[in-house]
Amino acid sequence: MIQVPVTTLEGESCSALDLDEAVFGVALRRACLAEVVRWQLARRQAGTHSSRGRGEVHGTTKKMYKQKGTGNARHGSRDVTQFRGGGIVFGPVPHAHDFKLNKKVRVLALKMLLSLKLREENLVVLKTLSLPLDKTKAAQEILRKRGLISALFVDHVEESNVFVRAIQNLKNIDFIPPEGLNVYDGLRHEKLVLTERSIEALTKRFQGSVVLC
């Protein structure tokens, strides 16, 4: 087991928590993390970019000018690719950018993310994400004192709704439920902030090998 301190949002020490080494003590493989990030970004692409080929351009079929005597090259249609408004050669067509990635790789990458943040001392464990008022200025001051300038908070939404409302306009501060934690968003932020409840949920998630993203 790996023991980490548990604090309040204001920085007061509460207790200590034992973390599962099978989740928070995994060896780092950067190629695995990179592949999962590439997979996530590929899934976000809509793939709706499209252009019309020569057979899809609709225009007049009248011959542009007579065949001989004009000094110009011979052309029969204005829909050809040489002219403005004509068809596009080998242009983009709608297609899916998504590709298959083994579920075991996705599970391993999430464990690597948690292990990496812990190893770099960028993993913060809080008792709860409780604020008396949903005031952005007050939340910003608390986070600044804790050194949480770029942080991803992980907790259940229904239990942290006041905190979520307070930080929703803060730059580089994001909130995500435990079932939505992913490698890309975790790596985008310097700090990963978990609550005791979210750690319990993540541990159960890995035991069941359920990966939603």
Biotite code that builds the C-alpha atoms (Angstrom):
import biotite.structure as struc

atoms = struc.array([
    struc.Atom([0.000, 0.000, 0.000], chain_id="A", res_id=1, res_name="MET", atom_name="CA", element="C"),
    struc.Atom([1.019, 3.610, -0.670], chain_id="A", res_id=2, res_name="ILE", atom_name="CA", element="C"),
    struc.Atom([0.109, 6.111, 2.033], chain_id="A", res_id=3, res_name="GLN", atom_name="CA", element="C"),
    struc.Atom([-0.784, 9.704, 1.151], chain_id="A", res_id=4, res_name="VAL", atom_name="CA", element="C"),
    struc.Atom([-1.937, 12.590, 3.362], chain_id="A", res_id=5, res_name="PRO", atom_name="CA", element="C"),
    struc.Atom([-5.552, 13.729, 3.220], chain_id="A", res_id=6, res_name="VAL", atom_name="CA", element="C"),
    struc.Atom([-6.243, 17.443, 3.637], chain_id="A", res_id=7, res_name="THR", atom_name="CA", element="C"),
    struc.Atom([-9.141, 19.844, 3.487], chain_id="A", res_id=8, res_name="THR", atom_name="CA", element="C"),
    struc.Atom([-9.658, 22.237, 0.610], chain_id="A", res_id=9, res_name="LEU", atom_name="CA", element="C"),
    struc.Atom([-8.097, 24.999, 2.724], chain_id="A", res_id=10, res_name="GLU", atom_name="CA", element="C"),
    struc.Atom([-4.965, 22.892, 3.350], chain_id="A", res_id=11, res_name="GLY", atom_name="CA", element="C"),
    struc.Atom([-5.558, 21.604, 6.873], chain_id="A", res_id=12, res_name="GLU", atom_name="CA", element="C"),
    struc.Atom([-4.322, 18.067, 7.539], chain_id="A", res_id=13, res_name="SER", atom_name="CA", element="C"),
    struc.Atom([-7.041, 15.479, 8.242], chain_id="A", res_id=14, res_name="CYS", atom_name="CA", element="C"),
    struc.Atom([-5.670, 11.947, 8.075], chain_id="A", res_id=15, res_name="SER", atom_name="CA", element="C"),
    struc.Atom([-3.818, 9.530, 5.830], chain_id="A", res_id=16, res_name="ALA", atom_name="CA", element="C"),
    struc.Atom([-5.134, 7.207, 3.140], chain_id="A", res_id=17, res_name="LEU", atom_name="CA", element="C"),
    struc.Atom([-3.751, 3.948, 1.791], chain_id="A", res_id=18, res_name="ASP", atom_name="CA", element="C"),
    struc.Atom([-3.693, 3.702, -2.009], chain_id="A", res_id=19, res_name="LEU", atom_name="CA", element="C"),
    struc.Atom([-3.684, 0.452, -3.935], chain_id="A", res_id=20, res_name="ASP", atom_name="CA", element="C"),
    struc.Atom([-0.283, -0.140, -5.542], chain_id="A", res_id=21, res_name="GLU", atom_name="CA", element="C"),
    struc.Atom([-1.985, -1.993, -8.397], chain_id="A", res_id=22, res_name="ALA", atom_name="CA", element="C"),
    struc.Atom([-3.629, 1.324, -9.347], chain_id="A", res_id=23, res_name="VAL", atom_name="CA", element="C"),
    struc.Atom([-1.259, 4.030, -8.101], chain_id="A", res_id=24, res_name="PHE", atom_name="CA", element="C"),
    struc.Atom([2.068, 2.220, -8.409], chain_id="A", res_id=25, res_name="GLY", atom_name="CA", element="C"),
    struc.Atom([2.154, 1.193, -12.076], chain_id="A", res_id=26, res_name="VAL", atom_name="CA", element="C"),
    struc.Atom([5.363, 1.575, -14.086], chain_id="A", res_id=27, res_name="ALA", atom_name="CA", element="C"),
    struc.Atom([5.274, 4.355, -16.682], chain_id="A", res_id=28, res_name="LEU", atom_name="CA", element="C"),
    struc.Atom([5.209, 3.588, -20.418], chain_id="A", res_id=29, res_name="ARG", atom_name="CA", element="C"),
    struc.Atom([4.971, 6.845, -22.345], chain_id="A", res_id=30, res_name="ARG", atom_name="CA", element="C"),
    struc.Atom([4.124, 5.108, -25.621], chain_id="A", res_id=31, res_name="ALA", atom_name="CA", element="C"),
    struc.Atom([0.990, 3.683, -24.015], chain_id="A", res_id=32, res_name="CYS", atom_name="CA", element="C"),
    struc.Atom([-0.116, 7.103, -22.758], chain_id="A", res_id=33, res_name="LEU", atom_name="CA", element="C"),
    struc.Atom([0.576, 8.661, -26.163], chain_id="A", res_id=34, res_name="ALA", atom_name="CA", element="C"),
    struc.Atom([-1.454, 6.003, -27.964], chain_id="A", res_id=35, res_name="GLU", atom_name="CA", element="C"),
    struc.Atom([-4.462, 6.513, -25.697], chain_id="A", res_id=36, res_name="VAL", atom_name="CA", element="C"),
    struc.Atom([-4.287, 10.303, -26.145], chain_id="A", res_id=37, res_name="VAL", atom_name="CA", element="C"),
    struc.Atom([-4.153, 9.832, -29.917], chain_id="A", res_id=38, res_name="ARG", atom_name="CA", element="C"),
    struc.Atom([-7.158, 7.493, -29.704], chain_id="A", res_id=39, res_name="TRP", atom_name="CA", element="C"),
    struc.Atom([-9.141, 10.013, -27.628], chain_id="A", res_id=40, res_name="GLN", atom_name="CA", element="C"),
    struc.Atom([-8.411, 12.902, -29.978], chain_id="A", res_id=41, res_name="LEU", atom_name="CA", element="C"),
    struc.Atom([-9.288, 10.767, -33.003], chain_id="A", res_id=42, res_name="ALA", atom_name="CA", element="C"),
    struc.Atom([-12.681, 9.970, -31.487], chain_id="A", res_id=43, res_name="ARG", atom_name="CA", element="C"),
    struc.Atom([-13.396, 13.677, -31.051], chain_id="A", res_id=44, res_name="ARG", atom_name="CA", element="C"),
    struc.Atom([-13.003, 14.420, -34.757], chain_id="A", res_id=45, res_name="GLN", atom_name="CA", element="C"),
    struc.Atom([-16.350, 14.694, -36.498], chain_id="A", res_id=46, res_name="ALA", atom_name="CA", element="C"),
    struc.Atom([-15.078, 13.446, -39.845], chain_id="A", res_id=47, res_name="GLY", atom_name="CA", element="C"),
    struc.Atom([-17.717, 15.470, -41.710], chain_id="A", res_id=48, res_name="THR", atom_name="CA", element="C"),
    struc.Atom([-15.303, 17.453, -43.925], chain_id="A", res_id=49, res_name="HIS", atom_name="CA", element="C"),
    struc.Atom([-16.275, 16.986, -47.546], chain_id="A", res_id=50, res_name="SER", atom_name="CA", element="C"),
    struc.Atom([-15.736, 18.332, -51.054], chain_id="A", res_id=51, res_name="SER", atom_name="CA", element="C"),
    struc.Atom([-17.427, 17.699, -54.405], chain_id="A", res_id=52, res_name="ARG", atom_name="CA", element="C"),
    struc.Atom([-15.713, 15.769, -57.128], chain_id="A", res_id=53, res_name="GLY", atom_name="CA", element="C"),
    struc.Atom([-16.158, 16.372, -60.819], chain_id="A", res_id=54, res_name="ARG", atom_name="CA", element="C"),
    struc.Atom([-19.118, 14.013, -60.999], chain_id="A", res_id=55, res_name="GLY", atom_name="CA", element="C"),
    struc.Atom([-20.896, 15.836, -58.156], chain_id="A", res_id=56, res_name="GLU", atom_name="CA", element="C"),
    struc.Atom([-20.587, 19.371, -59.534], chain_id="A", res_id=57, res_name="VAL", atom_name="CA", element="C"),
    struc.Atom([-23.753, 20.465, -61.312], chain_id="A", res_id=58, res_name="HIS", atom_name="CA", element="C"),
    struc.Atom([-23.470, 23.118, -63.992], chain_id="A", res_id=59, res_name="GLY", atom_name="CA", element="C"),
    struc.Atom([-24.212, 23.745, -67.619], chain_id="A", res_id=60, res_name="THR", atom_name="CA", element="C"),
    struc.Atom([-23.145, 21.130, -70.130], chain_id="A", res_id=61, res_name="THR", atom_name="CA", element="C"),
    struc.Atom([-22.781, 23.703, -72.881], chain_id="A", res_id=62, res_name="LYS", atom_name="CA", element="C"),
    struc.Atom([-19.395, 23.739, -74.569], chain_id="A", res_id=63, res_name="LYS", atom_name="CA", element="C"),
    struc.Atom([-17.369, 26.680, -73.285], chain_id="A", res_id=64, res_name="MET", atom_name="CA", element="C"),
    struc.Atom([-16.190, 27.879, -76.706], chain_id="A", res_id=65, res_name="TYR", atom_name="CA", element="C"),
    struc.Atom([-15.709, 26.387, -80.128], chain_id="A", res_id=66, res_name="LYS", atom_name="CA", element="C"),
    struc.Atom([-13.184, 23.614, -80.553], chain_id="A", res_id=67, res_name="GLN", atom_name="CA", element="C"),
    struc.Atom([-10.764, 25.378, -82.900], chain_id="A", res_id=68, res_name="LYS", atom_name="CA", element="C"),
    struc.Atom([-9.570, 28.831, -83.739], chain_id="A", res_id=69, res_name="GLY", atom_name="CA", element="C"),
    struc.Atom([-9.653, 30.504, -80.318], chain_id="A", res_id=70, res_name="THR", atom_name="CA", element="C"),
    struc.Atom([-6.030, 29.872, -79.312], chain_id="A", res_id=71, res_name="GLY", atom_name="CA", element="C"),
    struc.Atom([-7.200, 28.256, -76.078], chain_id="A", res_id=72, res_name="ASN", atom_name="CA", element="C"),
    struc.Atom([-6.918, 24.643, -74.963], chain_id="A", res_id=73, res_name="ALA", atom_name="CA", element="C"),
    struc.Atom([-9.773, 22.404, -75.948], chain_id="A", res_id=74, res_name="ARG", atom_name="CA", element="C"),
    struc.Atom([-12.455, 22.218, -73.227], chain_id="A", res_id=75, res_name="HIS", atom_name="CA", element="C"),
    struc.Atom([-15.944, 20.881, -73.242], chain_id="A", res_id=76, res_name="GLY", atom_name="CA", element="C"),
    struc.Atom([-17.208, 21.586, -69.697], chain_id="A", res_id=77, res_name="SER", atom_name="CA", element="C"),
    struc.Atom([-16.694, 24.210, -67.044], chain_id="A", res_id=78, res_name="ARG", atom_name="CA", element="C"),
    struc.Atom([-17.088, 21.558, -64.300], chain_id="A", res_id=79, res_name="ASP", atom_name="CA", element="C"),
    struc.Atom([-13.556, 20.259, -64.734], chain_id="A", res_id=80, res_name="VAL", atom_name="CA", element="C"),
    struc.Atom([-10.999, 20.671, -61.968], chain_id="A", res_id=81, res_name="THR", atom_name="CA", element="C"),
    struc.Atom([-8.977, 23.402, -63.712], chain_id="A", res_id=82, res_name="GLN", atom_name="CA", element="C"),
    struc.Atom([-11.683, 26.044, -63.283], chain_id="A", res_id=83, res_name="PHE", atom_name="CA", element="C"),
    struc.Atom([-13.049, 27.875, -60.275], chain_id="A", res_id=84, res_name="ARG", atom_name="CA", element="C"),
    struc.Atom([-16.158, 26.096, -59.057], chain_id="A", res_id=85, res_name="GLY", atom_name="CA", element="C"),
    struc.Atom([-15.169, 22.829, -60.708], chain_id="A", res_id=86, res_name="GLY", atom_name="CA", element="C"),
    struc.Atom([-14.708, 19.476, -59.041], chain_id="A", res_id=87, res_name="GLY", atom_name="CA", element="C"),
    struc.Atom([-11.917, 18.786, -56.531], chain_id="A", res_id=88, res_name="ILE", atom_name="CA", element="C"),
    struc.Atom([-9.345, 16.086, -57.246], chain_id="A", res_id=89, res_name="VAL", atom_name="CA", element="C"),
    struc.Atom([-8.802, 13.696, -54.319], chain_id="A", res_id=90, res_name="PHE", atom_name="CA", element="C"),
    struc.Atom([-10.595, 16.072, -51.946], chain_id="A", res_id=91, res_name="GLY", atom_name="CA", element="C"),
    struc.Atom([-11.671, 15.169, -48.406], chain_id="A", res_id=92, res_name="PRO", atom_name="CA", element="C"),
    struc.Atom([-14.643, 12.870, -47.987], chain_id="A", res_id=93, res_name="VAL", atom_name="CA", element="C"),
    struc.Atom([-16.641, 12.083, -44.813], chain_id="A", res_id=94, res_name="PRO", atom_name="CA", element="C"),
    struc.Atom([-15.065, 9.257, -42.835], chain_id="A", res_id=95, res_name="HIS", atom_name="CA", element="C"),
    struc.Atom([-14.537, 8.168, -39.239], chain_id="A", res_id=96, res_name="ALA", atom_name="CA", element="C"),
    struc.Atom([-11.162, 8.886, -37.657], chain_id="A", res_id=97, res_name="HIS", atom_name="CA", element="C"),
    struc.Atom([-11.817, 6.475, -34.804], chain_id="A", res_id=98, res_name="ASP", atom_name="CA", element="C"),
    struc.Atom([-9.762, 3.327, -34.492], chain_id="A", res_id=99, res_name="PHE", atom_name="CA", element="C"),
    struc.Atom([-9.927, 0.346, -32.185], chain_id="A", res_id=100, res_name="LYS", atom_name="CA", element="C"),
    struc.Atom([-7.845, 0.303, -29.035], chain_id="A", res_id=101, res_name="LEU", atom_name="CA", element="C"),
    struc.Atom([-7.630, -2.651, -26.693], chain_id="A", res_id=102, res_name="ASN", atom_name="CA", element="C"),
    struc.Atom([-9.584, -2.136, -23.491], chain_id="A", res_id=103, res_name="LYS", atom_name="CA", element="C"),
    struc.Atom([-6.636, -3.407, -21.429], chain_id="A", res_id=104, res_name="LYS", atom_name="CA", element="C"),
    struc.Atom([-4.452, -0.656, -22.878], chain_id="A", res_id=105, res_name="VAL", atom_name="CA", element="C"),
    struc.Atom([-6.992, 2.003, -21.901], chain_id="A", res_id=106, res_name="ARG", atom_name="CA", element="C"),
    struc.Atom([-7.226, 0.636, -18.354], chain_id="A", res_id=107, res_name="VAL", atom_name="CA", element="C"),
    struc.Atom([-3.442, 0.495, -18.053], chain_id="A", res_id=108, res_name="LEU", atom_name="CA", element="C"),
    struc.Atom([-3.053, 4.058, -19.329], chain_id="A", res_id=109, res_name="ALA", atom_name="CA", element="C"),
    struc.Atom([-5.458, 5.396, -16.696], chain_id="A", res_id=110, res_name="LEU", atom_name="CA", element="C"),
    struc.Atom([-3.500, 3.612, -13.980], chain_id="A", res_id=111, res_name="LYS", atom_name="CA", element="C"),
    struc.Atom([-0.302, 5.089, -15.415], chain_id="A", res_id=112, res_name="MET", atom_name="CA", element="C"),
    struc.Atom([-1.835, 8.563, -15.263], chain_id="A", res_id=113, res_name="LEU", atom_name="CA", element="C"),
    struc.Atom([-2.637, 8.176, -11.562], chain_id="A", res_id=114, res_name="LEU", atom_name="CA", element="C"),
    struc.Atom([0.780, 6.659, -10.846], chain_id="A", res_id=115, res_name="SER", atom_name="CA", element="C"),
    struc.Atom([2.547, 9.420, -12.776], chain_id="A", res_id=116, res_name="LEU", atom_name="CA", element="C"),
    struc.Atom([0.750, 12.197, -10.907], chain_id="A", res_id=117, res_name="LYS", atom_name="CA", element="C"),
    struc.Atom([1.575, 10.532, -7.587], chain_id="A", res_id=118, res_name="LEU", atom_name="CA", element="C"),
    struc.Atom([5.222, 10.030, -8.529], chain_id="A", res_id=119, res_name="ARG", atom_name="CA", element="C"),
    struc.Atom([5.571, 13.676, -9.614], chain_id="A", res_id=120, res_name="GLU", atom_name="CA", element="C"),
    struc.Atom([3.880, 14.836, -6.388], chain_id="A", res_id=121, res_name="GLU", atom_name="CA", element="C"),
    struc.Atom([1.061, 16.323, -8.442], chain_id="A", res_id=122, res_name="ASN", atom_name="CA", element="C"),
    struc.Atom([-1.648, 14.161, -6.863], chain_id="A", res_id=123, res_name="LEU", atom_name="CA", element="C"),
    struc.Atom([-3.674, 15.912, -4.159], chain_id="A", res_id=124, res_name="VAL", atom_name="CA", element="C"),
    struc.Atom([-6.143, 14.004, -1.976], chain_id="A", res_id=125, res_name="VAL", atom_name="CA", element="C"),
    struc.Atom([-8.891, 16.004, -0.262], chain_id="A", res_id=126, res_name="LEU", atom_name="CA", element="C"),
    struc.Atom([-11.456, 15.006, 2.312], chain_id="A", res_id=127, res_name="LYS", atom_name="CA", element="C"),
    struc.Atom([-14.276, 16.705, 0.422], chain_id="A", res_id=128, res_name="THR", atom_name="CA", element="C"),
    struc.Atom([-14.820, 19.523, -2.057], chain_id="A", res_id=129, res_name="LEU", atom_name="CA", element="C"),
    struc.Atom([-16.964, 21.630, 0.236], chain_id="A", res_id=130, res_name="SER", atom_name="CA", element="C"),
    struc.Atom([-17.441, 25.395, 0.002], chain_id="A", res_id=131, res_name="LEU", atom_name="CA", element="C"),
    struc.Atom([-19.860, 27.458, 2.084], chain_id="A", res_id=132, res_name="PRO", atom_name="CA", element="C"),
    struc.Atom([-20.848, 29.639, -0.898], chain_id="A", res_id=133, res_name="LEU", atom_name="CA", element="C"),
    struc.Atom([-20.603, 29.228, -4.665], chain_id="A", res_id=134, res_name="ASP", atom_name="CA", element="C"),
    struc.Atom([-18.485, 32.375, -5.067], chain_id="A", res_id=135, res_name="LYS", atom_name="CA", element="C"),
    struc.Atom([-15.814, 32.278, -7.781], chain_id="A", res_id=136, res_name="THR", atom_name="CA", element="C"),
    struc.Atom([-13.582, 34.860, -6.131], chain_id="A", res_id=137, res_name="LYS", atom_name="CA", element="C"),
    struc.Atom([-13.489, 32.948, -2.833], chain_id="A", res_id=138, res_name="ALA", atom_name="CA", element="C"),
    struc.Atom([-12.765, 29.664, -4.596], chain_id="A", res_id=139, res_name="ALA", atom_name="CA", element="C"),
    struc.Atom([-10.008, 31.278, -6.665], chain_id="A", res_id=140, res_name="GLN", atom_name="CA", element="C"),
    struc.Atom([-8.313, 32.617, -3.546], chain_id="A", res_id=141, res_name="GLU", atom_name="CA", element="C"),
    struc.Atom([-8.410, 29.213, -1.820], chain_id="A", res_id=142, res_name="ILE", atom_name="CA", element="C"),
    struc.Atom([-6.980, 27.442, -4.872], chain_id="A", res_id=143, res_name="LEU", atom_name="CA", element="C"),
    struc.Atom([-4.263, 30.077, -5.289], chain_id="A", res_id=144, res_name="ARG", atom_name="CA", element="C"),
    struc.Atom([-3.095, 29.573, -1.716], chain_id="A", res_id=145, res_name="LYS", atom_name="CA", element="C"),
    struc.Atom([-2.936, 25.814, -2.307], chain_id="A", res_id=146, res_name="ARG", atom_name="CA", element="C"),
    struc.Atom([-0.915, 26.318, -5.493], chain_id="A", res_id=147, res_name="GLY", atom_name="CA", element="C"),
    struc.Atom([-3.668, 24.818, -7.641], chain_id="A", res_id=148, res_name="LEU", atom_name="CA", element="C"),
    struc.Atom([-3.242, 26.991, -10.710], chain_id="A", res_id=149, res_name="ILE", atom_name="CA", element="C"),
    struc.Atom([-3.843, 24.207, -13.232], chain_id="A", res_id=150, res_name="SER", atom_name="CA", element="C"),
    struc.Atom([-5.892, 21.407, -11.709], chain_id="A", res_id=151, res_name="ALA", atom_name="CA", element="C"),
    struc.Atom([-8.441, 18.750, -12.574], chain_id="A", res_id=152, res_name="LEU", atom_name="CA", element="C"),
    struc.Atom([-10.837, 17.961, -9.724], chain_id="A", res_id=153, res_name="PHE", atom_name="CA", element="C"),
    struc.Atom([-12.462, 14.533, -9.582], chain_id="A", res_id=154, res_name="VAL", atom_name="CA", element="C"),
    struc.Atom([-15.546, 13.902, -7.457], chain_id="A", res_id=155, res_name="ASP", atom_name="CA", element="C"),
    struc.Atom([-19.235, 13.083, -7.664], chain_id="A", res_id=156, res_name="HIS", atom_name="CA", element="C"),
    struc.Atom([-21.183, 16.033, -9.065], chain_id="A", res_id=157, res_name="VAL", atom_name="CA", element="C"),
    struc.Atom([-24.184, 15.756, -6.730], chain_id="A", res_id=158, res_name="GLU", atom_name="CA", element="C"),
    struc.Atom([-21.887, 15.969, -3.696], chain_id="A", res_id=159, res_name="GLU", atom_name="CA", element="C"),
    struc.Atom([-19.814, 18.911, -4.990], chain_id="A", res_id=160, res_name="SER", atom_name="CA", element="C"),
    struc.Atom([-22.361, 21.045, -6.843], chain_id="A", res_id=161, res_name="ASN", atom_name="CA", element="C"),
    struc.Atom([-21.516, 24.210, -4.876], chain_id="A", res_id=162, res_name="VAL", atom_name="CA", element="C"),
    struc.Atom([-17.824, 23.807, -5.676], chain_id="A", res_id=163, res_name="PHE", atom_name="CA", element="C"),
    struc.Atom([-18.586, 23.105, -9.349], chain_id="A", res_id=164, res_name="VAL", atom_name="CA", element="C"),
    struc.Atom([-20.586, 26.327, -9.677], chain_id="A", res_id=165, res_name="ARG", atom_name="CA", element="C"),
    struc.Atom([-17.799, 28.300, -8.010], chain_id="A", res_id=166, res_name="ALA", atom_name="CA", element="C"),
    struc.Atom([-15.003, 27.133, -10.350], chain_id="A", res_id=167, res_name="ILE", atom_name="CA", element="C"),
    struc.Atom([-16.827, 26.879, -13.655], chain_id="A", res_id=168, res_name="GLN", atom_name="CA", element="C"),
    struc.Atom([-15.409, 30.213, -14.902], chain_id="A", res_id=169, res_name="ASN", atom_name="CA", element="C"),
    struc.Atom([-11.836, 29.711, -13.672], chain_id="A", res_id=170, res_name="LEU", atom_name="CA", element="C"),
    struc.Atom([-9.144, 29.250, -16.285], chain_id="A", res_id=171, res_name="LYS", atom_name="CA", element="C"),
    struc.Atom([-7.224, 25.940, -16.232], chain_id="A", res_id=172, res_name="ASN", atom_name="CA", element="C"),
    struc.Atom([-9.493, 24.601, -13.459], chain_id="A", res_id=173, res_name="ILE", atom_name="CA", element="C"),
    struc.Atom([-11.847, 21.789, -14.440], chain_id="A", res_id=174, res_name="ASP", atom_name="CA", element="C"),
    struc.Atom([-14.116, 19.276, -12.754], chain_id="A", res_id=175, res_name="PHE", atom_name="CA", element="C"),
    struc.Atom([-14.945, 15.749, -13.864], chain_id="A", res_id=176, res_name="ILE", atom_name="CA", element="C"),
    struc.Atom([-16.808, 12.826, -12.251], chain_id="A", res_id=177, res_name="PRO", atom_name="CA", element="C"),
    struc.Atom([-14.829, 9.641, -11.459], chain_id="A", res_id=178, res_name="PRO", atom_name="CA", element="C"),
    struc.Atom([-16.437, 7.728, -14.333], chain_id="A", res_id=179, res_name="GLU", atom_name="CA", element="C"),
    struc.Atom([-15.277, 10.429, -16.764], chain_id="A", res_id=180, res_name="GLY", atom_name="CA", element="C"),
    struc.Atom([-11.614, 10.585, -15.756], chain_id="A", res_id=181, res_name="LEU", atom_name="CA", element="C"),
    struc.Atom([-9.424, 10.119, -18.818], chain_id="A", res_id=182, res_name="ASN", atom_name="CA", element="C"),
    struc.Atom([-5.779, 10.315, -19.820], chain_id="A", res_id=183, res_name="VAL", atom_name="CA", element="C"),
    struc.Atom([-6.027, 13.380, -22.071], chain_id="A", res_id=184, res_name="TYR", atom_name="CA", element="C"),
    struc.Atom([-7.724, 15.654, -19.535], chain_id="A", res_id=185, res_name="ASP", atom_name="CA", element="C"),
    struc.Atom([-5.461, 14.382, -16.763], chain_id="A", res_id=186, res_name="GLY", atom_name="CA", element="C"),
    struc.Atom([-2.291, 15.200, -18.687], chain_id="A", res_id=187, res_name="LEU", atom_name="CA", element="C"),
    struc.Atom([-3.578, 18.648, -19.694], chain_id="A", res_id=188, res_name="ARG", atom_name="CA", element="C"),
    struc.Atom([-3.561, 19.770, -16.065], chain_id="A", res_id=189, res_name="HIS", atom_name="CA", element="C"),
    struc.Atom([-0.575, 19.988, -13.746], chain_id="A", res_id=190, res_name="GLU", atom_name="CA", element="C"),
    struc.Atom([-2.419, 18.788, -10.623], chain_id="A", res_id=191, res_name="LYS", atom_name="CA", element="C"),
    struc.Atom([-4.893, 15.956, -10.250], chain_id="A", res_id=192, res_name="LEU", atom_name="CA", element="C"),
    struc.Atom([-7.138, 16.463, -7.215], chain_id="A", res_id=193, res_name="VAL", atom_name="CA", element="C"),
    struc.Atom([-9.077, 13.477, -5.897], chain_id="A", res_id=194, res_name="LEU", atom_name="CA", element="C"),
    struc.Atom([-11.422, 13.116, -2.957], chain_id="A", res_id=195, res_name="THR", atom_name="CA", element="C"),
    struc.Atom([-11.689, 10.046, -0.759], chain_id="A", res_id=196, res_name="GLU", atom_name="CA", element="C"),
    struc.Atom([-15.005, 9.224, -2.425], chain_id="A", res_id=197, res_name="ARG", atom_name="CA", element="C"),
    struc.Atom([-13.544, 9.499, -5.917], chain_id="A", res_id=198, res_name="SER", atom_name="CA", element="C"),
    struc.Atom([-10.574, 7.276, -5.026], chain_id="A", res_id=199, res_name="ILE", atom_name="CA", element="C"),
    struc.Atom([-12.972, 4.630, -3.763], chain_id="A", res_id=200, res_name="GLU", atom_name="CA", element="C"),
    struc.Atom([-15.008, 4.908, -6.959], chain_id="A", res_id=201, res_name="ALA", atom_name="CA", element="C"),
    struc.Atom([-11.901, 4.723, -9.168], chain_id="A", res_id=202, res_name="LEU", atom_name="CA", element="C"),
    struc.Atom([-10.600, 1.668, -7.330], chain_id="A", res_id=203, res_name="THR", atom_name="CA", element="C"),
    struc.Atom([-13.921, -0.109, -7.858], chain_id="A", res_id=204, res_name="LYS", atom_name="CA", element="C"),
    struc.Atom([-13.890, 0.982, -11.488], chain_id="A", res_id=205, res_name="ARG", atom_name="CA", element="C"),
    struc.Atom([-10.511, -0.640, -12.069], chain_id="A", res_id=206, res_name="PHE", atom_name="CA", element="C"),
    struc.Atom([-11.478, -3.799, -10.212], chain_id="A", res_id=207, res_name="GLN", atom_name="CA", element="C"),
    struc.Atom([-14.385, -4.194, -12.616], chain_id="A", res_id=208, res_name="GLY", atom_name="CA", element="C"),
    struc.Atom([-12.210, -3.022, -15.544], chain_id="A", res_id=209, res_name="SER", atom_name="CA", element="C"),
    struc.Atom([-14.971, -0.648, -16.663], chain_id="A", res_id=210, res_name="VAL", atom_name="CA", element="C"),
    struc.Atom([-13.556, 2.139, -18.845], chain_id="A", res_id=211, res_name="VAL", atom_name="CA", element="C"),
    struc.Atom([-16.080, 4.597, -20.245], chain_id="A", res_id=212, res_name="LEU", atom_name="CA", element="C"),
    struc.Atom([-13.732, 6.898, -22.123], chain_id="A", res_id=213, res_name="CYS", atom_name="CA", element="C"),
])
